[in-house]
Amino acid sequence: MGASHEQILGSIHSAVNAQASGDIMALTAGAATALRGAAMLRARLHKEIQATALPPGDGAGRASERDISPLIFVSRGGELLKRTRQGILHWKLVTAYIDANFQVIMKMKSAHMAGTFIKTKKCVVLDVRSDVPAWAGREVEDGSRRRGYFGVRTEERVVEFECRSKHDQLKWVQGITEMLNRRDNMNMNVTL
């Protein structure tokens, strides 16, 4: 956060040499202030992301679902059909966000026993794939709209999802891609 090497070493030596309760209280207060500052910077980053992704609106200040930017679309989330490794299909409430460690996280929630238990799984997204072929037997099930398919590459495997429409697929792919690009830009700025 802009501290020099000597300042960091001085803080570490102060912590190691703390002998009185007043020293420990001063160090605790300093750490709390630093944590509040980091939280404020994360909140500012989140507000900047939301501000750049705000939809144009319809004259009355409201935006239609189709006008929402992809970044807001994926952060709000939605219901997607997920295919397991065994080919079993499950509905999941899926959202994506950038966490405090500048990783793109996909959170999947599922209800069990009629909503009594909610199971949440999080995974780190490394890449998004829009070229996932239609799942066998699902291409023309209702005939009214063509569904969209995409996948996210995690550390373990590629997780595939089915969207209700091609438009939703496009929003998910664009939103996650934008988050990955912002993550890469943030990581570049941190290393500089």
PAZAPA-4460 file (N, C-alpha, C; in steps of 0.05 Angstrom, whole numbers, plus 32768, in hexadecimal, padded with zeros to 4 digits):
% residues 192
    n_x    n_y    n_z   ca_x   ca_y   ca_z    c_x    c_y    c_z   seq   type   mol
   8010   7FE8   8000   8000   8000   8000   8011   8019   8000     1      M     A
   802B   8017   7FF9   803C   802E   7FF7   8050   8030   800D     2      G     A
   8051   801C   801F   8064   801D   8035   807F   8014   802B     3      A     A
   8094   8021   8036   80AF   8019   802D   80B8   8000   803D     4      S     A
   80CD   7FF4   8034   80D8   7FDC   8040   80E0   7FE1   805D     5      H     A
   80EB   7FF9   8062   80F4   7FFF   807E   80DC   8003   8090     6      E     A
   80C6   800F   8086   80AE   8013   8096   80A2   7FF8   809E     7      Q     A
   80A1   7FE5   808B   8096   7FCB   8091   80A8   7FBC   80A6     8      I     A
   80C2   7FBE   80A2   80D4   7FB1   80B6   80D1   7FBE   80D1     9      L     A
   80CD   7FD8   80D2   80C9   7FE6   80EC   80B0   7FDC   80FA    10      G     A
   809B   7FD8   80EB   8082   7FCE   80F6   8085   7FB2   8101    11      S     A
   8093   7FA2   80F2   8097   7F86   80FB   80A8   7F85   8114    12      I     A
   80BD   7F96   8115   80CE   7F96   812D   80BE   7FA1   8145    13      H     A
   80AC   7FB4   8141   809B   7FBE   8157   8089   7FA8   8161    14      S     A
   807E   7F98   814F   806D   7F82   8157   807C   7F6D   8167    15      A     A
   8094   7F67   815E   80A4   7F52   816B   80AD   7F5C   8187    16      V     A
   80B3   7F76   8189   80BE   7F81   81A2   80A9   7F8B   81B5    17      N     A
   808F   7F87   81AF   807A   7F90   81C0   807B   7F81   81DB    18      A     A
   807C   7F90   81F1   807E   7F84   820B   8067   7F8D   821E    19      Q     A
   805E   7FA5   821A   8049   7FAF   822B   802E   7FAE   821D    20      A     A
   8019   7FAF   822D   7FFE   7FAD   8222   7FF8   7FC6   8210    21      S     A
   8004   7FDD   8216   8000   7FF5   8206   800C   7FF1   81EA    22      G     A
   8023   7FE4   81E8   802F   7FDE   81CE   801D   7FCD   81BD    23      D     A
   8012   7FB8   81CA   8000   7FA6   81BB   7FE7   7FB4   81B2    24      I     A
   7FDC   7FC6   81C3   7FC4   7FD5   81BC   7FCA   7FE8   81A5    25      M     A
   7FE1   7FF4   81A5   7FE9   8006   818F   7FEB   7FF7   8175    26      A     A
   7FF8   7FDF   8176   7FFB   7FCF   815E   7FDF   7FC5   8154    27      L     A
   7FCE   7FBD   8166   7FB3   7FB4   815F   7FA4   7FCB   8152    28      T     A
   7FA6   7FE3   815D   7F98   7FFA   8150   7FA3   7FFF   8134    29      A     A
   7FBD   7FFD   8131   7FC9   8002   8117   7FBF   7FED   8103    30      G     A
   7FBE   7FD4   810C   7FB5   7FBE   80FA   7F98   7FC2   80F2    31      A     A
   7F87   7FCB   8106   7F6B   7FCF   8100   7F67   7FE6   80EC    32      A     A
   7F78   7FFB   80EF   7F76   8011   80DC   7F7E   8008   80C0    33      T     A
   7F93   7FF8   80BE   7F9B   7FED   80A4   7F86   7FDC   8097    34      A     A
   7F79   7FCB   80A8   7F63   7FBA   809D   7F4B   7FCB   8094    35      L     A
   7F45   7FE0   80A3   7F2F   7FF2   809A   7F36   7FFF   8080    36      R     A
   7F4F   8008   807C   7F58   8014   8063   7F56   8001   804C    37      G     A
   7F5E   7FE8   8051   7F5C   7FD4   803B   7F3F   7FCE   8034    38      A     A
   7F2E   7FCD   8048   7F11   7FC9   8043   7F05   7FE0   8033    39      A     A
   7F0E   7FF8   803A   7F04   8010   802C   7F0D   800F   800E    40      M     A
   7F26   8007   8009   7F30   8005   7FEE   7F20   7FF0   7FDE    41      L     A
   7F1A   7FD9   7FEB   7F0A   7FC4   7FDD   7EEE   7FCF   7FD7    42      R     A
   7EE2   7FDD   7FEA   7EC8   7FE8   7FE5   7EC8   7FFD   7FCF    43      A     A
   7EDD   800D   7FCE   7EE0   8021   7FB8   7EE2   8013   7F9D    44      R     A
   7EF2   7FFD   7F9C   7EF5   7FEE   7F84   7EDA   7FE2   7F7B    45      L     A
   7ECB   7FD7   7F8E   7EB1   7FCC   7F88   7E9E   7FE2   7F7D    46      H     A
   7E9E   7FFA   7F89   7E8E   8010   7F80   7E96   8018   7F64    47      K     A
   7EB0   8019   7F5E   7EB9   8020   7F44   7EB0   800C   7F2F    48      E     A
   7EB1   7FF2   7F36   7EA8   7FDE   7F23   7E8B   7FE1   7F1E    49      I     A
   7E7B   7FE6   7F33   7E5E   7FE9   7F30   7E58   8002   7F1F    50      Q     A
   7E67   8018   7F24   7E61   8031   7F16   7E67   802F   7EF8    51      A     A
   7E7C   8021   7EF1   7E83   801E   7ED5   7E70   800B   7EC7    52      T     A
   7E63   7FFA   7ED6   7E51   7FE6   7ECA   7E34   7FED   7ECC    53      A     A
   7E2D   8005   7ED5   7E11   800C   7ED8   7E03   800D   7EBE    54      L     A
   7DEB   8003   7EBC   7DDC   8003   7EA3   7DD1   801F   7E9D    55      P     A
   7DCB   8025   7E84   7DC2   8040   7E7C   7DA7   8048   7E87    56      P     A
   7D94   8036   7E8B   7D7A   803D   7E96   7D65   8042   7E80    57      G     A
   7D4C   8046   7E88   7D36   8049   7E75   7D29   8064   7E76    58      D     A
   7D36   8078   7E80   7D2A   8093   7E83   7D1F   8097   7E9E    59      G     A
   7D15   8082   7EAB   7D0A   8085   7EC6   7D1F   807B   7EDA    60      A     A
   7D38   8076   7ED1   7D4D   806D   7EE2   7D4F   804F   7EE5    61      G     A
   7D3D   8040   7ED8   7D3D   8023   7EDA   7D49   8017   7EC0    62      R     A
   7D56   8001   7EC3   7D61   7FF3   7EAC   7D53   7FD9   7EA9    63      A     A
   7D4F   7FD1   7E90   7D44   7FB7   7E8B   7D59   7FA2   7E8E    64      S     A
   7D51   7F89   7E92   7D64   7F73   7E95   7D77   7F71   7E7E    65      E     A
   7D6E   7F77   7E66   7D7F   7F74   7E4E   7D95   7F8A   7E4D    66      R     A
   7D90   7FA1   7E5B   7DA3   7FB7   7E5A   7DB9   7FB5   7E70    67      D     A
   7DB6   7FA3   7E82   7DC9   7FA1   7E98   7DE4   7F99   7E8D    68      I     A
   7DF9   7FA5   7E97   7E14   7F9E   7E8E   7E1B   7F81   7E96    69      S     A
   7E2C   7F74   7E87   7E33   7F58   7E8E   7E3F   7F56   7EAA    70      P     A
   7E4F   7F6A   7EB3   7E5B   7F69   7ECD   7E47   7F68   7EE3    71      L     A
   7E32   7F79   7EE1   7E1D   7F79   7EF5   7E0C   7F60   7EF3    72      I     A
   7E08   7F56   7EDA   7DF8   7F3E   7ED6   7E04   7F26   7EE5    73      F     A
   7E1E   7F22   7EE2   7E2A   7F0B   7EF0   7E2D   7F0F   7F0E    74      V     A
   7E31   7F28   7F17   7E33   7F2D   7F34   7E18   7F2A   7F41    75      S     A
   7E02   7F30   7F33   7DE7   7F2A   7F3E   7DE1   7F0C   7F3D    76      R     A
   7DEB   7EFF   7F29   7DE8   7EE2   7F27   7DCD   7EDA   7F1B    77      G     A
   7DC9   7EC0   7F1A   7DB1   7EB5   7F10   7DB1   7E97   7F11    78      G     A
   7D9B   7E8A   7F09   7D99   7E6D   7F0A   7DA5   7E61   7EF0    79      E     A
   7DB7   7E4F   7EF4   7DC3   7E41   7EDD   7DC1   7E23   7EE2    80      L     A
   7DC0   7E14   7ECD   7DC1   7DF6   7ECF   7DDE   7DEE   7ECD    81      L     A
   7DE7   7DDF   7EE1   7E03   7DD6   7EE2   7E04   7DB8   7EDD    82      K     A
   7E17   7DAF   7ECD   7E1A   7D93   7EC8   7E32   7D88   7ED8    83      R     A
   7E2D   7D73   7EE7   7E42   7D67   7EF7   7E54   7D55   7EE6    84      T     A
   7E69   7D4B   7EF1   7E7C   7D3A   7EE2   7E6E   7D20   7ED9    85      R     A
   7E5A   7D18   7EE8   7E4B   7CFF   7EE1   7E35   7D05   7ECD    86      Q     A
   7E31   7D1F   7EC6   7E1C   7D26   7EB2   7E01   7D2C   7EBF    87      G     A
   7E00   7D2E   7ED9   7DE7   7D34   7EE7   7DE3   7D53   7EE7    88      I     A
   7DCB   7D5C   7EE3   7DC5   7D79   7EE1   7DB9   7D83   7EFB    89      L     A
   7DC3   7D9A   7F04   7DB9   7DA7   7F1D   7DB5   7DC4   7F18    90      H     A
   7D9F   7DD0   7F22   7D9B   7DED   7F21   7DAC   7DF9   7F37    91      W     A
   7DBA   7E0E   7F31   7DCB   7E1D   7F44   7DC5   7E3A   7F42    92      K     A
   7DC6   7E48   7F58   7DC6   7E65   7F59   7DE3   7E6E   7F58    93      L     A
   7DEB   7E7A   7F42   7E07   7E80   7F3D   7E0C   7E9E   7F3C    94      V     A
   7E22   7EA6   7F49   7E2B   7EC2   7F48   7E49   7EC2   7F44    95      T     A
   7E54   7ED8   7F3A   7E71   7EDA   7F37   7E7A   7EF5   7F42    96      A     A
   7E91   7EF6   7F4E   7E9C   7F0F   7F5A   7EBA   7F0D   7F5C    97      Y     A
   7EC6   7F24   7F62   7EE3   7F25   7F67   7EE7   7F27   7F85    98      I     A
   7EF7   7F15   7F90   7EFA   7F15   7FAD   7F11   7F27   7FB6    99      D     A
   7F17   7F27   7FD0   7F2C   7F39   7FDB   7F48   7F32   7FD1   100      A     A
   7F4C   7F1A   7FC7   7F66   7F11   7FBD   7F68   7F15   7F9F   101      N     A
   7F55   7F24   7F93   7F54   7F2A   7F77   7F51   7F10   7F66   102      F     A
   7F41   7EFE   7F70   7F3A   7EE6   7F61   7F1D   7EE7   7F59   103      Q     A
   7F17   7EDD   7F41   7EFB   7EDC   7F38   7EEF   7EC2   7F44   104      V     A
   7EDB   7EC5   7F54   7ECE   7EAF   7F62   7EB2   7EAA   7F57   105      I     A
   7EAB   7E91   7F52   7E90   7E8A   7F4A   7E84   7E7B   7F61   106      M     A
   7E6E   7E86   7F6B   7E60   7E7A   7F82   7E47   7E6C   7F78   107      K     A
   7E43   7E53   7F7F   7E2C   7E43   7F76   7E1D   7E3A   7F8F   108      M     A
   7E03   7E41   7F90   7DF2   7E39   7FA7   7DDE   7E25   7F9C   109      K     A
   7DD8   7E11   7FAD   7DC2   7DFE   7FA6   7DB3   7DF8   7FBF   110      S     A
   7D98   7DF5   7FBC   7D87   7DEF   7FD2   7D82   7DD1   7FD4   111      A     A
   7D82   7DC6   7FEC   7D7D   7DAA   7FF1   7D67   7DA7   8004   112      H     A
   7D58   7D91   8002   7D41   7D8B   8013   7D2E   7DA2   8014   113      M     A
   7D24   7DAA   7FFC   7D10   7DBF   7FF9   7D19   7DD9   8005   114      A     A
   7D33   7DE0   8002   7D3D   7DF9   800C   7D45   7DFA   8029   115      G     A
   7D44   7DE3   8037   7D4C   7DE2   8053   7D69   7DE7   8056   116      T     A
   7D79   7DDB   8044   7D96   7DDF   8045   7D9F   7DEC   802B   117      F     A
   7DB1   7E00   802E   7DBD   7E0D   8017   7DDA   7E05   8016   118      I     A
   7DE2   7DFA   8000   7DFE   7DF2   7FFD   7E0C   7E06   7FEA   119      K     A
   7E22   7E11   7FF3   7E30   7E25   7FE3   7E4C   7E1A   7FDC   120      T     A
   7E53   7E1D   7FC3   7E6E   7E15   7FBA   7E7A   7E2D   7FAB   121      K     A
   7E93   7E32   7FB1   7EA2   7E48   7FA3   7EB9   7E3C   7F94   122      K     A
   7EBF   7E48   7F7D   7ED7   7E3F   7F6E   7EE4   7E57   7F61   123      C     A
   7EFE   7E56   7F5F   7F0D   7E6B   7F52   7F0C   7E67   7F34   124      V     A
   7F04   7E7C   7F25   7F01   7E7A   7F08   7F1C   7E83   7EFB   125      V     A
   7F26   7E72   7EEA   7F3F   7E78   7EDC   7F3A   7E81   7EC0   126      L     A
   7F24   7E77   7EB4   7F1E   7E7E   7E98   7F00   7E78   7E93   127      D     A
   7EF5   7E84   7E7E   7ED9   7E7F   7E77   7ED9   7E75   7E5A   128      V     A
   7EC8   7E62   7E54   7EC6   7E56   7E39   7EAA   7E59   7E2F   129      R     A
   7EA8   7E64   7E17   7E8D   7E68   7E0B   7E88   7E53   7DF6   130      S     A
   7E9B   7E42   7DF0   7E98   7E2E   7DDB   7E8E   7E13   7DE4   131      D     A
   7E80   7E12   7DFA   7E76   7DF8   7E05   7E5F   7DEF   7DF3   132      V     A
   7E60   7DD7   7DE8   7E4A   7DCE   7DD7   7E31   7DC8   7DE7   133      P     A
   7E1A   7DC8   7DDA   7E01   7DC2   7DE7   7E01   7DA6   7DF2   134      A     A
   7DF5   7DA2   7E09   7DF5   7D88   7E16   7DE1   7D76   7E07   135      W     A
   7DE8   7D5D   7E05   7DD8   7D49   7DF6   7DBC   7D47   7E03   136      A     A
   7DA8   7D49   7DF3   7D8C   7D47   7DFC   7D80   7D60   7E07   137      G     A
   7D90   7D76   7E08   7D86   7D90   7E13   7D83   7DA5   7DFD   138      R     A
   7D8C   7DA0   7DE4   7D8D   7DB5   7DD0   7D72   7DC0   7DC9   139      E     A
   7D5E   7DAF   7DC5   7D44   7DB9   7DBB   7D2E   7DAE   7DCD   140      V     A
   7D32   7DAF   7DE7   7D1F   7DA3   7DFA   7D05   7DB2   7DFA   141      E     A
   7D05   7DCD   7DFC   7CEC   7DDC   7DFC   7CE6   7DE8   7DE1   142      D     A
   7CFA   7DEB   7DD0   7CF6   7DF4   7DB4   7CF2   7E12   7DB1   143      G     A
   7CEC   7E20   7DC6   7CE6   7E3D   7DC3   7CFF   7E4E   7DC1   144      S     A
   7D13   7E49   7DD1   7D2C   7E58   7DD0   7D44   7E45   7DD0   145      R     A
   7D59   7E4F   7DC5   7D72   7E3F   7DC6   7D80   7E46   7DE0   146      R     A
   7D88   7E32   7DEE   7D97   7E36   7E07   7DB4   7E3C   7E00   147      R     A
   7DC2   7E49   7E14   7DDE   7E4E   7E11   7DEE   7E3E   7E25   148      G     A
   7E06   7E37   7E1E   7E18   7E27   7E2F   7E33   7E35   7E31   149      Y     A
   7E3E   7E34   7E49   7E59   7E3F   7E4D   7E66   7E2F   7E63   150      F     A
   7E80   7E32   7E66   7E8F   7E25   7E7B   7EA4   7E37   7E88   151      G     A
   7EAB   7E31   7EA1   7EC0   7E40   7EAE   7ED6   7E2C   7EB6   152      V     A
   7EEE   7E33   7EB1   7F05   7E22   7EB8   7F0D   7E29   7ED4   153      R     A
   7F0E   7E15   7EE6   7F18   7E19   7F01   7F32   7E0A   7F04   154      T     A
   7F3C   7E0A   7F1D   7F56   7DFB   7F21   7F52   7DDD   7F1D   155      E     A
   7F3A   7DD3   7F23   7F36   7DB6   7F21   7F2B   7DAD   7F06   156      E     A
   7F19   7DBD   7EFA   7F0C   7DB3   7EE2   7EFC   7DC9   7ED4   157      R     A
   7EEE   7DC3   7EBF   7EDD   7DD6   7EB1   7EC0   7DD0   7EBA   158      V     A
   7EB3   7DE4   7EC5   7E97   7DE2   7ECE   7E85   7DED   7EB8   159      V     A
   7E72   7DDD   7EAF   7E61   7DE5   7E99   7E45   7DEE   7EA3   160      E     A
   7E3A   7E02   7E96   7E20   7E0D   7E9E   7E0E   7E10   7E85   161      F     A
   7DF4   7E0E   7E8A   7DE0   7E13   7E75   7DD0   7E2C   7E7D   162      E     A
   7DCE   7E3F   7E6B   7DBE   7E57   7E6F   7DA3   7E54   7E61   163      C     A
   7D90   7E64   7E69   7D75   7E63   7E5E   7D75   7E6D   7E41   164      R     A
   7D88   7E7E   7E39   7D88   7E89   7E1E   7DA5   7E8F   7E16   165      S     A
   7DA9   7E94   7DFC   7DC3   7E9C   7DF2   7DCB   7EB7   7DFC   166      K     A
   7DB7   7EC9   7E00   7DBC   7EE3   7E0B   7DC8   7EE1   7E27   167      H     A
   7DBC   7ED0   7E38   7DC7   7ECC   7E53   7DE3   7EC1   7E52   168      D     A
   7DE8   7EAE   7E40   7E03   7EA2   7E3D   7E17   7EB8   7E36   169      Q     A
   7E10   7ECA   7E23   7E21   7EE0   7E1C   7E27   7EF2   7E33   170      L     A
   7E13   7EF8   7E43   7E17   7F0A   7E5B   7E2A   7EFD   7E6F   171      K     A
   7E26   7EE2   7E74   7E37   7ED4   7E87   7E54   7ED4   7E7D   172      W     A
   7E58   7ECD   7E64   7E73   7ECC   7E59   7E81   7EE8   7E5A   173      V     A
   7E72   7EFC   7E51   7E7D   7F17   7E51   7E83   7F21   7E6D   174      Q     A
   7E71   7F1C   7E80   7E75   7F25   7E9B   7E8D   7F18   7EA9   175      G     A
   7E8F   7EFE   7EA6   7EA6   7EF0   7EB2   7EC0   7EF8   7EA5   176      I     A
   7EC0   7EFB   7E8A   7ED7   7F04   7E7C   7EE0   7F1F   7E86   177      T     A
   7ECD   7F31   7E8A   7ED3   7F4C   7E93   7EE0   7F4B   7EAF   178      E     A
   7ED5   7F3A   7EC1   7EE0   7F36   7EDB   7EFD   7F2C   7EDA   179      M     A
   7F01   7F18   7EC8   7F1C   7F0D   7EC5   7F30   7F23   7EBB   180      L     A
   7F27   7F34   7EA9   7F38   7F49   7E9F   7F3D   7F5E   7EB5   181      N     A
   7F2A   7F64   7EC4   7F2E   7F77   7EDB   7F41   7F6B   7EEF   182      R     A
   7F3E   7F51   7EF5   7F50   7F44   7F07   7F6D   7F46   7EFD   183      R     A
   7F71   7F41   7EE3   7F8C   7F42   7ED8   7F97   7F5F   7EDA   184      D     A
   7F86   7F73   7ED5   7F8F   7F8F   7ED8   7F96   7F96   7EF5   185      N     A
   7F86   7F8C   7F08   7F8B   7F91   7F24   7FA5   7F84   7F2C   186      M     A
   7FAA   7F6B   7F23   7FC3   7F5D   7F2A   7FDB   7F6B   7F1E   187      N     A
   7FD8   7F76   7F06   7FEE   7F85   7EFA   7FF4   7F9E   7F0A   188      M     A
   7FDF   7FAC   7F13   7FE3   7FC5   7F23   7FF0   7FBF   7F3E   189      N     A
   7FE9   7FA8   7F4A   7FF4   7FA1   7F64   8012   7F9A   7F61   190      V     A
   801A   7F8C   7F4B   8036   7F84   7F48   8047   7F9C   7F40   191      T     A
   803C   7FB1   7F34   804C   7FC8   7F2D   8053   7FD7   7F45   192      L     A
***
